[in-house]
Each structure stands twice: as structure tokens, then as C-alpha cells.
Amino acid sequence: MRFLFFPALWIQATFFAAWLLPASLLRAQTYDLQSGPTIAFFGDNAVQLGWQKPTGFIHLIDLAYRQQGQAITVFPLGGGGNTSKDLLGRLGRDALSKKPNFLVLNCGVSDVSRGPKNIPLDQYQASITAMVDQATAAGVKVVLLTSTMITEDAASPRNQILAPYNDFLRTLAKQKNIPLGDVNAAMQAAVAQARTETHLNGRMLTVSDTDLNSVGDEIVAAVTLKPLGFPDPQIAQARDLWLDLPNGMDVTLHPAISVRQYLLLRALAASQGRSVDDLINDTLTTELQKMLIKAPAAVPGGAKH
């Protein structure tokens, strides 16, 4: 809940957007579906929110499979605040017991977000390696994902602490010959491109230091599809579909816009040296004033404008 000030008017704005979009709407398109793979998404906050948000990256991946005629079985096994040690402790019980075809493993942000209690790199390496070995021994195909950025500043202290953890994942993937989705590198590239195109310093992919917006979720989903076996043309098809999902982005006062429309608004705002919120708020203020001129002198409840 948030209050925004307009001249002579307070408007109470609630953020509905993706959070209240029924998950069924993501599957509303009719496809002739065949049985697809079983995928366990295993990790920390990013995985948890990737399922809790109706436009989270796990739902986007599900939709991409449906677009290609496959109905997958998803086990969303994210745990807020889980470290690599926590995940290793529940791997067999929560994930391998379900006998998935794929285990998508995303872990690292929580390991380096505990201050003095951070999980040391050598312990992280041991836990991740053990999870990969146990899953492989159980006949499960592992997909490693590098961790999402912590803030959108790659040079920030927390991202610098995280960097060797992600480097280890890249090395392990090569050593074990298992597929890797480099989420962190993709996010850094997307932030740099957005800053170059818009000349703005606001959040591009996130709503907090660690939580993604829908643009960020689409990046994670696209990066994950590649090691799951999707060729580039199918990933492009999925991304085009995701861009037009209704209510894909949260913006102040919540006009119901798709991600595609948001990106176009962002470009327009940047051309005027403004933020998207400022552009929308100013436009709505002007249009609201025009509407009020035409409103009846008395409104329900006896109030006058």
C-alpha cells in the first residue's frame, strides 16, 4: 500500500499487477499437450519467488514448454534464506525422492548474505559438489544456475563477494560436464544495456536488492531454457509470448500494461530524461484534471470537487 501526492489530491494506490494475476491465465492458451519432463527447481529465495509470483520464472518456463506442446510436472522447492548447507540437508528428502528428470539448482545469494555468518567458499563448494554428485548418482540430470545479482551494481561489495561463488559454479559445470545457465552474467549484460539505452540509474530487473521484477524473471527463464534443451528459435518464441502477458509489470498507480508496453514506455521516458513513474504520473495527473472538469458537481456521498 502506498500513497502518492498529486496537486490537491491524494490517491491511494495498491500494487496488484503480477501478484494477483491468477496462475491459470498463464496457461490460458490452448495447446495439444504431450507429457513432458519432470523438473525440480531447488534453491533459495529466487526459486521460492519464482513460483510464488504468478509471472515468476518457473511459471514462464512452464508456459514455454506448453507453447511447444509439452505439459511438464514442476516441483517448486525453493526455501527462503536457504544456504547450500541447508539445501544439501534436504536434497534427498525434498527433491531426489520425487525422482525428477531434471534438478535445476540455484543457490548462493543466501550463502553470502549473512554477514559474519556467511558460508565460506570452501564449504559452499563442498555442498554444491555433493548435491551434484548425489543427483547424478540418482539418475537425475542437473542444471546449474549462477546466482542472481545482489543489487544491480556489479561492483557493489556483496556482488564482489558473490563473484567467486559463481566462478566456482562455472568451473564445476565444465568439470562435471553438466549444463549451466549463467543467470548472473545475463543480468549484468541486461543492466548494462538498459543503462546505455535509457541513461537512467533506477532498477531495471529488480524490485529490491535480491527480488526480481518481471523483466528479471524473463531473463532467468530464458537463460534456464537453454540448458534444458530449448533451441534459440524456441526461446525467442517464448520471450515474445512472455512480453505480452497481461499485468506483467508493477508500475505506480498500476495501469494494466504488458512487459512489452513497459519497455516501450521506458524508452519514451528515457528520451525525455524522465522515469517511467514520472511519465505515467504526470500523464495521469493531466488526464485526471480533464476528467474532473467534466464530472458532476456532486458525487456520491455528497462530496463536491
C-alpha positions in Angstrom: 0.0 0.0 0.0 1.3 3.4 -0.9 0.1 7.0 -1.0 1.1 9.3 -3.9 0.6 13.0 -3.9 -1.0 14.9 -6.8 -1.9 18.6 -6.7 -4.8 19.0 -4.3 -5.5 15.2 -4.4 -4.3 12.2 -2.6 -4.7 8.9 -4.4 -4.4 5.6 -2.6 -2.6 3.1 -4.9 -2.4 -0.6 -4.4 0.1 -2.8 -6.2 -1.9 -5.5 -7.9 0.0 -6.3 -11.2 1.6 -9.7 -11.3 0.9 -10.6 -7.7 -2.8 -11.0 -8.2 -2.8 -12.4 -11.7 -4.2 -15.9 -11.5 -1.6 -18.5 -12.5 -4.2 -20.1 -14.7 -4.1 -17.1 -17.0 -0.5 -18.0 -17.9 -1.8 -21.3 -19.2 -5.0 -19.9 -20.9 -3.7 -20.6 -24.4 -4.9 -23.9 -25.7 -2.2 -26.3 -26.8 -2.3 -30.0 -27.8 -0.1 -31.2 -25.0 2.0 -34.3 -24.6 3.7 -35.4 -21.4 6.9 -33.5 -20.8 9.7 -33.8 -18.3 9.5 -33.6 -14.5 11.6 -30.7 -13.2 12.6 -30.0 -9.6 13.5 -26.3 -9.1 15.7 -26.4 -6.0 17.2 -23.3 -4.3 16.8 -20.3 -2.1 14.7 -17.1 -2.3 15.0 -16.7 -6.1 13.4 -20.2 -6.6 10.8 -19.6 -3.9 9.6 -16.3 -5.5 10.0 -17.8 -9.0 7.0 -20.0 -8.1 5.1 -17.7 -5.7 4.8 -14.9 -8.2 2.3 -15.9 -10.9 4.7 -14.4 -13.5 7.8 -15.8 -11.8 10.4 -17.6 -13.9 9.2 -21.1 -13.1 5.7 -20.3 -14.5 7.3 -18.7 -17.6 9.3 -21.9 -18.2 6.1 -24.0 -17.8 4.4 -21.7 -20.4 7.4 -22.1 -22.8 7.0 -25.9 -22.6 3.3 -25.6 -23.2 3.9 -23.4 -26.2 6.0 -26.3 -27.6 3.2 -28.9 -26.9 4.5 -30.3 -23.6 2.9 -30.4 -20.2 5.7 -30.6 -17.6 5.5 -31.6 -13.9 7.0 -29.0 -11.7 8.3 -29.4 -8.1 9.0 -25.9 -6.8 11.3 -26.5 -3.9 12.7 -23.0 -3.0 13.3 -22.1 0.6 13.7 -18.5 1.7 17.1 -18.0 3.3 18.3 -21.5 2.5 22.1 -21.8 2.2 24.0 -24.5 0.3 24.3 -26.4 3.6 20.5 -26.2 4.2 19.8 -27.4 0.6 22.2 -30.3 0.9 20.5 -31.4 4.1 17.1 -31.7 2.4 18.1 -32.7 -1.1 17.2 -36.4 -0.8 14.0 -35.9 1.2 12.6 -33.0 -0.8 14.0 -33.4 -4.3 15.5 -36.7 -5.2 12.7 -38.6 -3.5 10.4 -37.2 -6.2 12.5 -38.8 -9.0 12.6 -35.8 -11.3 14.2 -35.9 -14.8 15.9 -32.5 -14.1 17.2 -30.8 -11.0 17.6 -27.0 -11.6 19.9 -25.8 -8.8 20.1 -22.1 -7.9 22.0 -21.3 -4.7 24.4 -18.7 -3.5 22.7 -15.4 -2.6 21.8 -16.6 0.9 25.3 -18.0 1.4 26.8 -14.6 1.1 24.0 -12.5 2.8 24.6 -13.5 6.4 27.4 -11.1 7.3 29.8 -12.7 9.7 27.9 -16.0 9.3 28.4 -16.2 5.6 29.1 -19.7 4.3 32.8 -19.9 3.4 33.6 -20.6 -0.2 35.2 -24.0 0.5 32.1 -25.1 2.4 29.9 -23.9 -0.4 32.0 -25.8 -2.9 31.7 -29.0 -0.9 27.9 -28.7 -0.5 27.3 -27.9 -4.2 29.6 -30.7 -5.4 27.9 -33.2 -3.0 24.4 -32.2 -4.4 25.6 -32.6 -8.0 27.1 -36.0 -7.2 24.1 -37.3 -5.3 21.7 -36.1 -8.0 23.8 -37.6 -10.8 24.1 -40.9 -9.0 20.3 -41.0 -8.7 20.0 -40.6 -12.4 18.8 -37.0 -12.3 20.1 -34.5 -14.9 21.5 -31.4 -13.1 21.2 -27.9 -14.4 23.3 -25.4 -12.5 22.3 -21.7 -12.5 24.7 -19.0 -11.3 23.2 -16.7 -8.7 21.2 -13.6 -9.4 22.8 -10.2 -8.8 22.6 -8.6 -5.3 21.6 -5.1 -6.3 22.1 -4.1 -9.9 25.6 -2.7 -9.3 28.1 -5.4 -10.3 30.8 -3.5 -8.5 29.0 -3.5 -5.1 30.7 -5.2 -2.2 28.1 -8.0 -2.0 28.3 -8.8 -5.7 32.1 -8.9 -5.4 31.8 -11.4 -2.5 29.4 -13.4 -4.6 31.6 -13.5 -7.7 34.0 -16.4 -6.7 30.9 -18.5 -5.8 29.6 -18.0 -9.3 33.0 -18.7 -10.8 33.1 -22.0 -8.9 29.7 -23.0 -10.5 31.1 -22.3 -14.0 34.2 -24.3 -13.3 32.2 -27.2 -11.7 29.9 -27.3 -14.7 32.8 -27.8 -17.0 34.5 -30.4 -14.8 31.3 -32.4 -14.4 30.2 -31.8 -18.0 26.8 -30.6 -16.9 24.8 -27.7 -18.4 24.9 -24.3 -16.8 22.7 -21.3 -17.2 24.7 -18.1 -16.5 22.0 -16.0 -14.9 24.4 -13.6 -13.3 26.2 -12.8 -16.5 22.9 -12.4 -18.4 21.7 -10.0 -15.7 24.9 -7.9 -15.8 24.7 -7.6 -19.5 21.0 -6.7 -19.4 21.5 -4.0 -16.8 24.4 -2.5 -18.7 22.4 -2.5 -22.0 19.4 -0.9 -20.2 21.6 1.8 -18.7 23.2 2.6 -22.0 19.8 2.8 -23.8 18.0 4.8 -21.1 20.7 6.8 -19.4 18.8 6.1 -16.1 20.1 4.6 -12.9 16.9 3.1 -11.5 16.1 -0.5 -11.0 15.9 -2.4 -14.3 15.5 -6.0 -13.3 14.6 -6.0 -9.6 12.2 -4.6 -7.1 14.7 -4.9 -4.2 18.3 -5.9 -3.7 17.6 -9.5 -4.4 14.0 -9.8 -5.7 13.3 -9.8 -9.4 10.7 -7.9 -11.4 9.1 -9.5 -14.4 11.8 -8.4 -16.8 14.3 -10.1 -14.4 12.2 -13.2 -14.3 12.1 -13.4 -18.1 15.8 -13.2 -18.2 16.2 -16.1 -15.7 13.6 -18.1 -17.5 15.3 -17.7 -20.9 18.7 -18.5 -19.5 17.3 -21.6 -17.9 15.6 -22.9 -21.0 18.9 -23.2 -22.9 20.4 -25.9 -20.7 17.0 -27.6 -20.5 17.4 -28.2 -24.3 15.5 -25.4 -25.9 17.0 -24.2 -29.2 17.3 -20.4 -29.7 14.3 -20.1 -32.0 12.0 -21.7 -29.4 13.5 -19.4 -26.7 12.8 -16.4 -28.9 9.2 -17.6 -29.3 8.8 -17.9 -25.6 10.2 -14.5 -24.9 7.9 -12.9 -27.4 4.9 -14.6 -25.7 6.1 -13.6 -22.2 6.3 -9.9 -23.3 2.6 -9.7 -23.8 1.4 -11.4 -20.6 -1.2 -9.1 -19.0 -0.2 -7.3 -15.9 3.4 -8.4 -16.3 4.9 -5.3 -14.6 4.2 -3.3 -11.5 4.2 0.5 -12.0 3.0 3.2 -9.7 -0.8 3.5 -9.9 -0.8 0.3 -11.9 -2.0 0.9 -15.4 -2.6 -2.7 -16.7 0.4 -2.9 -19.1 2.3 -5.8 -20.5 6.1 -6.1 -20.3 6.4 -5.1 -24.0 4.4 -1.9 -23.3 6.5 -1.2 -20.2 9.7 -1.4 -22.2 8.3 0.9 -24.8 7.3 3.3 -22.0 10.7 3.1 -20.5 12.3 4.1 -23.9 9.9 7.0 -24.2 10.6 8.2 -20.7 14.3 8.0 -21.3 14.0 10.1 -24.4 12.5 12.8 -22.2 15.1 12.3 -19.4 12.4 11.0 -17.0 11.5 7.9 -15.2 8.5 5.7 -16.2 6.7 6.5 -12.9 7.2 10.3 -13.5 5.9 10.0 -17.1 2.8 8.0 -16.1 2.1 10.1 -13.0 2.3 13.3 -14.9 0.1 12.0 -17.7 -2.4 10.7 -15.3 -2.5 14.0 -13.4 -3.2 15.9 -16.6 -5.9 13.4 -17.7 -7.4 13.3 -14.3 -7.8 17.1 -14.2 -9.6 16.9 -17.6 -11.9 14.2 -16.3 -12.8 16.2 -13.1 -13.8 19.2 -15.2 -16.5 17.0 -16.8 -17.6 15.3 -13.6 -20.9 16.2 -12.0 -20.8 19.0 -9.4 -21.9 16.5 -6.7 -20.5 13.0 -6.5 -21.8 10.0 -4.4 -21.6 10.7 -0.7 -22.4 14.4 -1.1 -18.8 15.5 -1.8 -18.0 18.2 -4.3 -15.0 18.7 -6.5 
